[in-house]
Amino acid sequence: MATLGPKGEPQVSAVWFLWDGTHLLFAFHKKRQKYRNLLRDPRVAIAVADLANPYRALEIRGTVGL
């Protein structure tokens, strides 16, 4: 997941998620930079790789509701 850091720089890290059939659900620790970034600016980009096919991937862009 990519978020925007305090100075507008990209901040990218791997995060765990679940799919509930409608939404992607993420687990964030409230003391981490990623969570603080989302409080300030909820825009994200997410990339998911297909482990069975390295030529296939999914990119999602949107906003996070906290």
PDB file of N, CA, C, O and CB in Angstrom:
ATOM      1  N   MET A   1       0.846  -1.167   0.000  1.00  0.00           N
ATOM      2  CA  MET A   1       0.000   0.000   0.000  1.00  0.00           C
ATOM      3  C   MET A   1       0.892   1.230   0.000  1.00  0.00           C
ATOM      4  O   MET A   1       1.874   1.312   0.737  1.00  0.00           O
ATOM      5  CB  MET A   1      -0.963  -0.002   1.213  1.00  0.00           C
ATOM      6  N   ALA A   2       0.525   2.179  -0.843  1.00  0.00           N
ATOM      7  CA  ALA A   2       1.237   3.452  -0.907  1.00  0.00           C
ATOM      8  C   ALA A   2       0.335   4.544  -0.345  1.00  0.00           C
ATOM      9  O   ALA A   2      -0.845   4.637  -0.683  1.00  0.00           O
ATOM     10  CB  ALA A   2       1.672   3.785  -2.369  1.00  0.00           C
ATOM     11  N   THR A   3       0.917   5.361   0.515  1.00  0.00           N
ATOM     12  CA  THR A   3       0.241   6.542   1.059  1.00  0.00           C
ATOM     13  C   THR A   3       1.168   7.741   0.839  1.00  0.00           C
ATOM     14  O   THR A   3       2.285   7.593   0.343  1.00  0.00           O
ATOM     15  CB  THR A   3      -0.112   6.357   2.596  1.00  0.00           C
ATOM     16  N   LEU A   4       0.697   8.904   1.208  1.00  0.00           N
ATOM     17  CA  LEU A   4       1.519  10.108   1.110  1.00  0.00           C
ATOM     18  C   LEU A   4       2.038  10.476   2.494  1.00  0.00           C
ATOM     19  O   LEU A   4       1.269  10.611   3.446  1.00  0.00           O
ATOM     20  CB  LEU A   4       0.713  11.286   0.494  1.00  0.00           C
ATOM     21  N   GLY A   5       3.362  10.636   2.590  1.00  0.00           N
ATOM     22  CA  GLY A   5       4.001  10.985   3.857  1.00  0.00           C
ATOM     23  C   GLY A   5       3.761  12.431   4.243  1.00  0.00           C
ATOM     24  O   GLY A   5       3.098  13.175   3.520  1.00  0.00           O
ATOM     25  N   PRO A   6       4.307  12.830   5.393  1.00  0.00           N
ATOM     26  CA  PRO A   6       4.074  14.177   5.928  1.00  0.00           C
ATOM     27  C   PRO A   6       4.490  15.316   4.994  1.00  0.00           C
ATOM     28  O   PRO A   6       3.908  16.400   5.040  1.00  0.00           O
ATOM     29  CB  PRO A   6       4.805  14.324   7.217  1.00  0.00           C
ATOM     30  N   LYS A   7       5.493  15.072   4.148  1.00  0.00           N
ATOM     31  CA  LYS A   7       5.967  16.107   3.227  1.00  0.00           C
ATOM     32  C   LYS A   7       5.491  15.858   1.798  1.00  0.00           C
ATOM     33  O   LYS A   7       5.988  16.481   0.860  1.00  0.00           O
ATOM     34  CB  LYS A   7       7.490  16.179   3.257  1.00  0.00           C
ATOM     35  N   GLY A   8       4.517  14.937   1.627  1.00  0.00           N
ATOM     36  CA  GLY A   8       3.978  14.637   0.307  1.00  0.00           C
ATOM     37  C   GLY A   8       4.717  13.544  -0.435  1.00  0.00           C
ATOM     38  O   GLY A   8       4.380  13.234  -1.578  1.00  0.00           O
ATOM     39  N   GLU A   9       5.729  12.948   0.202  1.00  0.00           N
ATOM     40  CA  GLU A   9       6.501  11.895  -0.445  1.00  0.00           C
ATOM     41  C   GLU A   9       5.756  10.555  -0.374  1.00  0.00           C
ATOM     42  O   GLU A   9       5.010  10.318   0.576  1.00  0.00           O
ATOM     43  CB  GLU A   9       7.890  11.772   0.210  1.00  0.00           C
ATOM     44  N   PRO A  10       5.947   9.680  -1.363  1.00  0.00           N
ATOM     45  CA  PRO A  10       5.308   8.370  -1.304  1.00  0.00           C
ATOM     46  C   PRO A  10       5.878   7.550  -0.152  1.00  0.00           C
ATOM     47  O   PRO A  10       7.081   7.588   0.107  1.00  0.00           O
ATOM     48  CB  PRO A  10       5.486   7.620  -2.634  1.00  0.00           C
ATOM     49  N   GLN A  11       5.027   6.822   0.526  1.00  0.00           N
ATOM     50  CA  GLN A  11       5.444   5.906   1.592  1.00  0.00           C
ATOM     51  C   GLN A  11       4.790   4.575   1.282  1.00  0.00           C
ATOM     52  O   GLN A  11       3.566   4.455   1.329  1.00  0.00           O
ATOM     53  CB  GLN A  11       5.043   6.437   3.038  1.00  0.00           C
ATOM     54  N   VAL A  12       5.600   3.570   0.963  1.00  0.00           N
ATOM     55  CA  VAL A  12       5.105   2.267   0.514  1.00  0.00           C
ATOM     56  C   VAL A  12       5.552   1.187   1.475  1.00  0.00           C
ATOM     57  O   VAL A  12       6.713   1.146   1.883  1.00  0.00           O
ATOM     58  CB  VAL A  12       5.593   1.951  -0.912  1.00  0.00           C
ATOM     59  N   SER A  13       4.625   0.311   1.836  1.00  0.00           N
ATOM     60  CA  SER A  13       4.962  -0.850   2.653  1.00  0.00           C
ATOM     61  C   SER A  13       3.937  -1.948   2.418  1.00  0.00           C
ATOM     62  O   SER A  13       2.802  -1.688   2.017  1.00  0.00           O
ATOM     63  CB  SER A  13       5.027  -0.474   4.153  1.00  0.00           C
ATOM     64  N   ALA A  14       4.360  -3.177   2.675  1.00  0.00           N
ATOM     65  CA  ALA A  14       3.457  -4.321   2.562  1.00  0.00           C
ATOM     66  C   ALA A  14       2.507  -4.320   3.758  1.00  0.00           C
ATOM     67  O   ALA A  14       2.930  -4.090   4.891  1.00  0.00           O
ATOM     68  CB  ALA A  14       4.254  -5.663   2.484  1.00  0.00           C
ATOM     69  N   VAL A  15       1.238  -4.576   3.507  1.00  0.00           N
ATOM     70  CA  VAL A  15       0.247  -4.645   4.591  1.00  0.00           C
ATOM     71  C   VAL A  15      -0.653  -5.865   4.371  1.00  0.00           C
ATOM     72  O   VAL A  15      -0.904  -6.266   3.235  1.00  0.00           O
ATOM     73  CB  VAL A  15      -0.608  -3.330   4.657  1.00  0.00           C
ATOM     74  N   TRP A  16      -1.124  -6.436   5.453  1.00  0.00           N
ATOM     75  CA  TRP A  16      -2.072  -7.541   5.389  1.00  0.00           C
ATOM     76  C   TRP A  16      -3.461  -6.996   5.146  1.00  0.00           C
ATOM     77  O   TRP A  16      -3.792  -5.900   5.596  1.00  0.00           O
ATOM     78  CB  TRP A  16      -2.036  -8.382   6.680  1.00  0.00           C
ATOM     79  N   PHE A  17      -4.284  -7.768   4.426  1.00  0.00           N
ATOM     80  CA  PHE A  17      -5.662  -7.343   4.205  1.00  0.00           C
ATOM     81  C   PHE A  17      -6.572  -8.556   4.092  1.00  0.00           C
ATOM     82  O   PHE A  17      -6.119  -9.673   3.844  1.00  0.00           O
ATOM     83  CB  PHE A  17      -5.768  -6.472   2.942  1.00  0.00           C
ATOM     84  N   LEU A  18      -7.841  -8.317   4.275  1.00  0.00           N
ATOM     85  CA  LEU A  18      -8.893  -9.303   4.055  1.00  0.00           C
ATOM     86  C   LEU A  18      -9.883  -8.717   3.072  1.00  0.00           C
ATOM     87  O   LEU A  18     -10.042  -7.498   3.005  1.00  0.00           O
ATOM     88  CB  LEU A  18      -9.596  -9.704   5.390  1.00  0.00           C
ATOM     89  N   TRP A  19     -10.552  -9.566   2.308  1.00  0.00           N
ATOM     90  CA  TRP A  19     -11.616  -9.161   1.389  1.00  0.00           C
ATOM     91  C   TRP A  19     -12.914  -9.702   1.960  1.00  0.00           C
ATOM     92  O   TRP A  19     -13.044 -10.912   2.146  1.00  0.00           O
ATOM     93  CB  TRP A  19     -11.364  -9.687  -0.084  1.00  0.00           C
ATOM     94  N   ASP A  20     -13.884  -8.830   2.244  1.00  0.00           N
ATOM     95  CA  ASP A  20     -15.152  -9.280   2.826  1.00  0.00           C
ATOM     96  C   ASP A  20     -16.244  -9.464   1.768  1.00  0.00           C
ATOM     97  O   ASP A  20     -17.411  -9.669   2.102  1.00  0.00           O
ATOM     98  CB  ASP A  20     -15.623  -8.283   3.878  1.00  0.00           C
ATOM     99  N   GLY A  21     -15.861  -9.390   0.500  1.00  0.00           N
ATOM    100  CA  GLY A  21     -16.818  -9.496  -0.587  1.00  0.00           C
ATOM    101  C   GLY A  21     -17.222  -8.147  -1.136  1.00  0.00           C
ATOM    102  O   GLY A  21     -17.739  -8.059  -2.249  1.00  0.00           O
ATOM    103  N   THR A  22     -16.993  -7.095  -0.372  1.00  0.00           N
ATOM    104  CA  THR A  22     -17.303  -5.729  -0.786  1.00  0.00           C
ATOM    105  C   THR A  22     -16.120  -4.792  -0.589  1.00  0.00           C
ATOM    106  O   THR A  22     -15.840  -3.953  -1.445  1.00  0.00           O
ATOM    107  CB  THR A  22     -18.502  -5.209  -0.017  1.00  0.00           C
ATOM    108  N   HIS A  23     -15.425  -4.932   0.536  1.00  0.00           N
ATOM    109  CA  HIS A  23     -14.346  -4.017   0.918  1.00  0.00           C
ATOM    110  C   HIS A  23     -13.058  -4.773   1.203  1.00  0.00           C
ATOM    111  O   HIS A  23     -13.075  -5.940   1.593  1.00  0.00           O
ATOM    112  CB  HIS A  23     -14.750  -3.196   2.144  1.00  0.00           C
ATOM    113  N   LEU A  24     -11.943  -4.082   0.998  1.00  0.00           N
ATOM    114  CA  LEU A  24     -10.665  -4.568   1.498  1.00  0.00           C
ATOM    115  C   LEU A  24     -10.538  -4.064   2.933  1.00  0.00           C
ATOM    116  O   LEU A  24     -10.766  -2.884   3.199  1.00  0.00           O
ATOM    117  CB  LEU A  24      -9.455  -4.085   0.596  1.00  0.00           C
ATOM    118  N   LEU A  25     -10.181  -4.936   3.841  1.00  0.00           N
ATOM    119  CA  LEU A  25     -10.029  -4.577   5.253  1.00  0.00           C
ATOM    120  C   LEU A  25      -8.556  -4.695   5.626  1.00  0.00           C
ATOM    121  O   LEU A  25      -7.927  -5.725   5.379  1.00  0.00           O
ATOM    122  CB  LEU A  25     -10.915  -5.489   6.173  1.00  0.00           C
ATOM    123  N   PHE A  26      -8.006  -3.633   6.222  1.00  0.00           N
ATOM    124  CA  PHE A  26      -6.591  -3.578   6.576  1.00  0.00           C
ATOM    125  C   PHE A  26      -6.431  -3.495   8.087  1.00  0.00           C
ATOM    126  O   PHE A  26      -7.287  -2.952   8.785  1.00  0.00           O
ATOM    127  CB  PHE A  26      -5.905  -2.378   5.898  1.00  0.00           C
ATOM    128  N   ALA A  27      -5.344  -4.033   8.574  1.00  0.00           N
ATOM    129  CA  ALA A  27      -4.996  -3.934   9.990  1.00  0.00           C
ATOM    130  C   ALA A  27      -3.863  -2.925  10.123  1.00  0.00           C
ATOM    131  O   ALA A  27      -2.780  -3.125   9.572  1.00  0.00           O
ATOM    132  CB  ALA A  27      -4.587  -5.332  10.584  1.00  0.00           C
ATOM    133  N   PHE A  28      -4.108  -1.852  10.846  1.00  0.00           N
ATOM    134  CA  PHE A  28      -3.094  -0.821  11.059  1.00  0.00           C
ATOM    135  C   PHE A  28      -2.848  -0.646  12.551  1.00  0.00           C
ATOM    136  O   PHE A  28      -3.776  -0.694  13.358  1.00  0.00           O
ATOM    137  CB  PHE A  28      -3.525   0.521  10.418  1.00  0.00           C
ATOM    138  N   HIS A  29      -1.589  -0.443  12.902  1.00  0.00           N
ATOM    139  CA  HIS A  29      -1.240  -0.082  14.274  1.00  0.00           C
ATOM    140  C   HIS A  29      -1.281   1.437  14.344  1.00  0.00           C
ATOM    141  O   HIS A  29      -0.626   2.109  13.546  1.00  0.00           O
ATOM    142  CB  HIS A  29       0.181  -0.652  14.698  1.00  0.00           C
ATOM    143  N   LYS A  30      -2.025   1.979  15.268  1.00  0.00           N
ATOM    144  CA  LYS A  30      -2.259   3.430  15.310  1.00  0.00           C
ATOM    145  C   LYS A  30      -1.013   4.255  15.598  1.00  0.00           C
ATOM    146  O   LYS A  30      -1.042   5.477  15.453  1.00  0.00           O
ATOM    147  CB  LYS A  30      -3.289   3.738  16.343  1.00  0.00           C
ATOM    148  N   LYS A  31       0.077   3.619  16.002  1.00  0.00           N
ATOM    149  CA  LYS A  31       1.311   4.362  16.266  1.00  0.00           C
ATOM    150  C   LYS A  31       2.235   4.404  15.050  1.00  0.00           C
ATOM    151  O   LYS A  31       3.290   5.036  15.103  1.00  0.00           O
ATOM    152  CB  LYS A  31       2.045   3.745  17.443  1.00  0.00           C
ATOM    153  N   ARG A  32       1.861   3.752  13.975  1.00  0.00           N
ATOM    154  CA  ARG A  32       2.707   3.682  12.789  1.00  0.00           C
ATOM    155  C   ARG A  32       2.484   4.860  11.847  1.00  0.00           C
ATOM    156  O   ARG A  32       1.430   5.496  11.855  1.00  0.00           O
ATOM    157  CB  ARG A  32       2.456   2.386  12.054  1.00  0.00           C
ATOM    158  N   GLN A  33       3.503   5.134  11.035  1.00  0.00           N
ATOM    159  CA  GLN A  33       3.429   6.247  10.084  1.00  0.00           C
ATOM    160  C   GLN A  33       2.310   6.051   9.072  1.00  0.00           C
ATOM    161  O   GLN A  33       1.638   7.016   8.705  1.00  0.00           O
ATOM    162  CB  GLN A  33       4.758   6.407   9.357  1.00  0.00           C
ATOM    163  N   LYS A  34       2.096   4.822   8.613  1.00  0.00           N
ATOM    164  CA  LYS A  34       1.054   4.559   7.609  1.00  0.00           C
ATOM    165  C   LYS A  34      -0.304   5.044   8.115  1.00  0.00           C
ATOM    166  O   LYS A  34      -1.048   5.678   7.366  1.00  0.00           O
ATOM    167  CB  LYS A  34       0.990   3.047   7.268  1.00  0.00           C
ATOM    168  N   TYR A  35      -0.635   4.758   9.366  1.00  0.00           N
ATOM    169  CA  TYR A  35      -1.912   5.177   9.943  1.00  0.00           C
ATOM    170  C   TYR A  35      -1.992   6.705  10.024  1.00  0.00           C
ATOM    171  O   TYR A  35      -3.021   7.292   9.691  1.00  0.00           O
ATOM    172  CB  TYR A  35      -2.100   4.557  11.345  1.00  0.00           C
ATOM    173  N   ARG A  36      -0.916   7.338  10.462  1.00  0.00           N
ATOM    174  CA  ARG A  36      -0.903   8.810  10.548  1.00  0.00           C
ATOM    175  C   ARG A  36      -1.047   9.434   9.152  1.00  0.00           C
ATOM    176  O   ARG A  36      -1.718  10.452   8.984  1.00  0.00           O
ATOM    177  CB  ARG A  36       0.411   9.305  11.225  1.00  0.00           C
ATOM    178  N   ASN A  37      -0.408   8.809   8.155  1.00  0.00           N
ATOM    179  CA  ASN A  37      -0.551   9.298   6.780  1.00  0.00           C
ATOM    180  C   ASN A  37      -2.016   9.262   6.345  1.00  0.00           C
ATOM    181  O   ASN A  37      -2.511  10.209   5.735  1.00  0.00           O
ATOM    182  CB  ASN A  37       0.312   8.457   5.814  1.00  0.00           C
ATOM    183  N   LEU A  38      -2.706   8.165   6.661  1.00  0.00           N
ATOM    184  CA  LEU A  38      -4.104   8.019   6.246  1.00  0.00           C
ATOM    185  C   LEU A  38      -5.039   8.973   6.972  1.00  0.00           C
ATOM    186  O   LEU A  38      -6.043   9.404   6.406  1.00  0.00           O
ATOM    187  CB  LEU A  38      -4.563   6.602   6.474  1.00  0.00           C
ATOM    188  N   LEU A  39      -4.724   9.306   8.208  1.00  0.00           N
ATOM    189  CA  LEU A  39      -5.531  10.300   8.925  1.00  0.00           C
ATOM    190  C   LEU A  39      -5.440  11.659   8.242  1.00  0.00           C
ATOM    191  O   LEU A  39      -6.425  12.393   8.164  1.00  0.00           O
ATOM    192  CB  LEU A  39      -5.075  10.413  10.393  1.00  0.00           C
ATOM    193  N   ARG A  40      -4.254  11.984   7.752  1.00  0.00           N
ATOM    194  CA  ARG A  40      -4.020  13.277   7.114  1.00  0.00           C
ATOM    195  C   ARG A  40      -4.561  13.297   5.685  1.00  0.00           C
ATOM    196  O   ARG A  40      -5.141  14.292   5.251  1.00  0.00           O
ATOM    197  CB  ARG A  40      -2.526  13.605   7.115  1.00  0.00           C
ATOM    198  N   ASP A  41      -4.367  12.188   4.951  1.00  0.00           N
ATOM    199  CA  ASP A  41      -4.769  12.124   3.542  1.00  0.00           C
ATOM    200  C   ASP A  41      -5.160  10.677   3.244  1.00  0.00           C
ATOM    201  O   ASP A  41      -4.281   9.818   3.181  1.00  0.00           O
ATOM    202  CB  ASP A  41      -3.609  12.619   2.579  1.00  0.00           C
ATOM    203  N   PRO A  42      -6.453  10.377   3.058  1.00  0.00           N
ATOM    204  CA  PRO A  42      -6.899   8.985   2.922  1.00  0.00           C
ATOM    205  C   PRO A  42      -6.688   8.352   1.545  1.00  0.00           C
ATOM    206  O   PRO A  42      -7.139   7.229   1.319  1.00  0.00           O
ATOM    207  CB  PRO A  42      -8.332   8.911   3.254  1.00  0.00           C
ATOM    208  N   ARG A  43      -6.020   9.040   0.627  1.00  0.00           N
ATOM    209  CA  ARG A  43      -5.781   8.460  -0.697  1.00  0.00           C
ATOM    210  C   ARG A  43      -4.714   7.374  -0.627  1.00  0.00           C
ATOM    211  O   ARG A  43      -3.695   7.531   0.046  1.00  0.00           O
ATOM    212  CB  ARG A  43      -5.362   9.552  -1.695  1.00  0.00           C
ATOM    213  N   VAL A  44      -4.961   6.261  -1.338  1.00  0.00           N
ATOM    214  CA  VAL A  44      -4.031   5.139  -1.351  1.00  0.00           C
ATOM    215  C   VAL A  44      -3.926   4.545  -2.748  1.00  0.00           C
ATOM    216  O   VAL A  44      -4.792   4.748  -3.599  1.00  0.00           O
ATOM    217  CB  VAL A  44      -4.469   4.066  -0.349  1.00  0.00           C
ATOM    218  N   ALA A  45      -2.860   3.818  -2.957  1.00  0.00           N
ATOM    219  CA  ALA A  45      -2.710   2.939  -4.118  1.00  0.00           C
ATOM    220  C   ALA A  45      -2.278   1.588  -3.562  1.00  0.00           C
ATOM    221  O   ALA A  45      -1.430   1.506  -2.673  1.00  0.00           O
ATOM    222  CB  ALA A  45      -1.659   3.511  -5.181  1.00  0.00           C
ATOM    223  N   ILE A  46      -2.877   0.535  -4.101  1.00  0.00           N
ATOM    224  CA  ILE A  46      -2.610  -0.813  -3.618  1.00  0.00           C
ATOM    225  C   ILE A  46      -2.251  -1.671  -4.822  1.00  0.00           C
ATOM    226  O   ILE A  46      -2.912  -1.605  -5.858  1.00  0.00           O
ATOM    227  CB  ILE A  46      -3.841  -1.403  -2.841  1.00  0.00           C
ATOM    228  N   ALA A  47      -1.207  -2.471  -4.686  1.00  0.00           N
ATOM    229  CA  ALA A  47      -0.820  -3.414  -5.729  1.00  0.00           C
ATOM    230  C   ALA A  47      -0.838  -4.818  -5.138  1.00  0.00           C
ATOM    231  O   ALA A  47      -0.275  -5.061  -4.071  1.00  0.00           O
ATOM    232  CB  ALA A  47       0.589  -3.068  -6.314  1.00  0.00           C
ATOM    233  N   VAL A  48      -1.490  -5.740  -5.842  1.00  0.00           N
ATOM    234  CA  VAL A  48      -1.577  -7.135  -5.405  1.00  0.00           C
ATOM    235  C   VAL A  48      -1.015  -7.998  -6.529  1.00  0.00           C
ATOM    236  O   VAL A  48      -1.493  -7.941  -7.662  1.00  0.00           O
ATOM    237  CB  VAL A  48      -3.064  -7.548  -5.048  1.00  0.00           C
ATOM    238  N   ALA A  49      -0.004  -8.792  -6.212  1.00  0.00           N
ATOM    239  CA  ALA A  49       0.621  -9.669  -7.201  1.00  0.00           C
ATOM    240  C   ALA A  49      -0.028 -11.050  -7.161  1.00  0.00           C
ATOM    241  O   ALA A  49      -0.431 -11.527  -6.100  1.00  0.00           O
ATOM    242  CB  ALA A  49       2.142  -9.781  -6.949  1.00  0.00           C
ATOM    243  N   ASP A  50      -0.123 -11.678  -8.315  1.00  0.00           N
ATOM    244  CA  ASP A  50      -0.608 -13.053  -8.428  1.00  0.00           C
ATOM    245  C   ASP A  50       0.597 -13.975  -8.294  1.00  0.00           C
ATOM    246  O   ASP A  50       1.434 -14.036  -9.194  1.00  0.00           O
ATOM    247  CB  ASP A  50      -1.367 -13.294  -9.790  1.00  0.00           C
ATOM    248  N   LEU A  51       0.690 -14.685  -7.189  1.00  0.00           N
ATOM    249  CA  LEU A  51       1.847 -15.538  -6.950  1.00  0.00           C
ATOM    250  C   LEU A  51       1.942 -16.688  -7.960  1.00  0.00           C
ATOM    251  O   LEU A  51       3.033 -17.203  -8.203  1.00  0.00           O
ATOM    252  CB  LEU A  51       1.790 -16.095  -5.540  1.00  0.00           C
ATOM    253  N   ALA A  52       0.829 -17.089  -8.539  1.00  0.00           N
ATOM    254  CA  ALA A  52       0.825 -18.186  -9.510  1.00  0.00           C
ATOM    255  C   ALA A  52       1.228 -17.724 -10.908  1.00  0.00           C
ATOM    256  O   ALA A  52       1.629 -18.540 -11.738  1.00  0.00           O
ATOM    257  CB  ALA A  52      -0.550 -18.828  -9.562  1.00  0.00           C
ATOM    258  N   ASN A  53       1.123 -16.412 -11.176  1.00  0.00           N
ATOM    259  CA  ASN A  53       1.431 -15.886 -12.505  1.00  0.00           C
ATOM    260  C   ASN A  53       2.094 -14.518 -12.339  1.00  0.00           C
ATOM    261  O   ASN A  53       1.400 -13.529 -12.102  1.00  0.00           O
ATOM    262  CB  ASN A  53       0.137 -15.784 -13.392  1.00  0.00           C
ATOM    263  N   PRO A  54       3.416 -14.441 -12.457  1.00  0.00           N
ATOM    264  CA  PRO A  54       4.122 -13.174 -12.219  1.00  0.00           C
ATOM    265  C   PRO A  54       3.794 -12.079 -13.231  1.00  0.00           C
ATOM    266  O   PRO A  54       4.173 -10.926 -13.025  1.00  0.00           O
ATOM    267  CB  PRO A  54       5.599 -13.418 -12.230  1.00  0.00           C
ATOM    268  N   TYR A  55       3.096 -12.412 -14.323  1.00  0.00           N
ATOM    269  CA  TYR A  55       2.711 -11.412 -15.313  1.00  0.00           C
ATOM    270  C   TYR A  55       1.322 -10.843 -15.053  1.00  0.00           C
ATOM    271  O   TYR A  55       0.817 -10.032 -15.830  1.00  0.00           O
ATOM    272  CB  TYR A  55       2.764 -12.011 -16.699  1.00  0.00           C
ATOM    273  N   ARG A  56       0.713 -11.274 -13.962  1.00  0.00           N
ATOM    274  CA  ARG A  56      -0.646 -10.828 -13.634  1.00  0.00           C
ATOM    275  C   ARG A  56      -0.640 -10.113 -12.284  1.00  0.00           C
ATOM    276  O   ARG A  56      -0.071 -10.614 -11.314  1.00  0.00           O
ATOM    277  CB  ARG A  56      -1.635 -12.031 -13.611  1.00  0.00           C
ATOM    278  N   ALA A  57      -1.268  -8.955 -12.227  1.00  0.00           N
ATOM    279  CA  ALA A  57      -1.331  -8.177 -10.992  1.00  0.00           C
ATOM    280  C   ALA A  57      -2.592  -7.313 -11.007  1.00  0.00           C
ATOM    281  O   ALA A  57      -3.235  -7.145 -12.043  1.00  0.00           O
ATOM    282  CB  ALA A  57      -0.057  -7.296 -10.822  1.00  0.00           C
ATOM    283  N   LEU A  58      -2.920  -6.783  -9.867  1.00  0.00           N
ATOM    284  CA  LEU A  58      -4.074  -5.902  -9.714  1.00  0.00           C
ATOM    285  C   LEU A  58      -3.622  -4.628  -9.036  1.00  0.00           C
ATOM    286  O   LEU A  58      -2.909  -4.678  -8.034  1.00  0.00           O
ATOM    287  CB  LEU A  58      -5.209  -6.588  -8.903  1.00  0.00           C
ATOM    288  N   GLU A  59      -4.024  -3.492  -9.566  1.00  0.00           N
ATOM    289  CA  GLU A  59      -3.754  -2.201  -8.920  1.00  0.00           C
ATOM    290  C   GLU A  59      -5.088  -1.542  -8.607  1.00  0.00           C
ATOM    291  O   GLU A  59      -5.988  -1.498  -9.446  1.00  0.00           O
ATOM    292  CB  GLU A  59      -2.867  -1.273  -9.829  1.00  0.00           C
ATOM    293  N   ILE A  60      -5.201  -1.031  -7.386  1.00  0.00           N
ATOM    294  CA  ILE A  60      -6.410  -0.343  -6.936  1.00  0.00           C
ATOM    295  C   ILE A  60      -6.005   1.021  -6.411  1.00  0.00           C
ATOM    296  O   ILE A  60      -5.030   1.141  -5.670  1.00  0.00           O
ATOM    297  CB  ILE A  60      -7.169  -1.165  -5.841  1.00  0.00           C
ATOM    298  N   ARG A  61      -6.745   2.042  -6.791  1.00  0.00           N
ATOM    299  CA  ARG A  61      -6.538   3.398  -6.253  1.00  0.00           C
ATOM    300  C   ARG A  61      -7.846   3.860  -5.658  1.00  0.00           C
ATOM    301  O   ARG A  61      -8.911   3.628  -6.229  1.00  0.00           O
ATOM    302  CB  ARG A  61      -6.037   4.399  -7.358  1.00  0.00           C
ATOM    303  N   GLY A  62      -7.771   4.511  -4.520  1.00  0.00           N
ATOM    304  CA  GLY A  62      -8.991   4.980  -3.891  1.00  0.00           C
ATOM    305  C   GLY A  62      -8.708   5.689  -2.589  1.00  0.00           C
ATOM    306  O   GLY A  62      -7.600   6.171  -2.352  1.00  0.00           O
ATOM    307  N   THR A  63      -9.719   5.746  -1.752  1.00  0.00           N
ATOM    308  CA  THR A  63      -9.590   6.370  -0.442  1.00  0.00           C
ATOM    309  C   THR A  63      -9.963   5.365   0.646  1.00  0.00           C
ATOM    310  O   THR A  63     -10.783   4.471   0.438  1.00  0.00           O
ATOM    311  CB  THR A  63     -10.478   7.635  -0.348  1.00  0.00           C
ATOM    312  N   VAL A  64      -9.355   5.532   1.783  1.00  0.00           N
ATOM    313  CA  VAL A  64      -9.581   4.656   2.934  1.00  0.00           C
ATOM    314  C   VAL A  64     -10.528   5.348   3.883  1.00  0.00           C
ATOM    315  O   VAL A  64     -10.374   6.534   4.174  1.00  0.00           O
ATOM    316  CB  VAL A  64      -8.250   4.294   3.649  1.00  0.00           C
ATOM    317  N   GLY A  65     -11.517   4.601   4.371  1.00  0.00           N
ATOM    318  CA  GLY A  65     -12.401   5.103   5.419  1.00  0.00           C
ATOM    319  C   GLY A  65     -11.934   4.539   6.758  1.00  0.00           C
ATOM    320  O   GLY A  65     -11.875   3.323   6.938  1.00  0.00           O
ATOM    321  N   LEU A  66     -11.607   5.414   7.687  1.00  0.00           N
ATOM    322  CA  LEU A  66     -11.123   4.954   9.005  1.00  0.00           C
ATOM    323  C   LEU A  66     -12.251   4.963  10.018  1.00  0.00           C
ATOM    324  O   LEU A  66     -12.042   4.611  11.178  1.00  0.00           O
ATOM    325  CB  LEU A  66      -9.961   5.840   9.507  1.00  0.00           C
TER     326      LEU A  66
END
